[in-house]
Amino acid sequence: MLGDHHSCIQYWPDVPTKCSSLGLPADLRSHCFPKKQDVMNSAITLRLRELQRTSSLLLFEYRNLFCHGDICMPFIPGSNVMAYQDSHHLTAAGSLYVAPFLCEFLKKHGFLQNDSGIQ
């Protein structure tokens, strides 16, 4: 299972048009730049983590890749490139940013071979 794809709906509403503005009103600032603890501890994420502990479910959590310190953002870190197309879909650039992390996760769990050809 690839992360918790609906947990950011409340955080990144209509991302490209609302969160890319420089002068965000205060109410949107908290939605576009939520606290990391809120993003990483949403109800569905906590439930998925519980399922992972008690089953064979694998959970690739990628949202922390878009956090710096205690704030998360809808941009690729260190840039002003939008990572989210909407509230729960990555842009092509966002997907390219996440790809190496996903590959490492899949290698770690034996779904991809590592560079030496060994699983």
Order of alpha helices (4+ residues) and beta strands (2+ residues): alpha-alpha-alpha-alpha-beta-beta-alpha
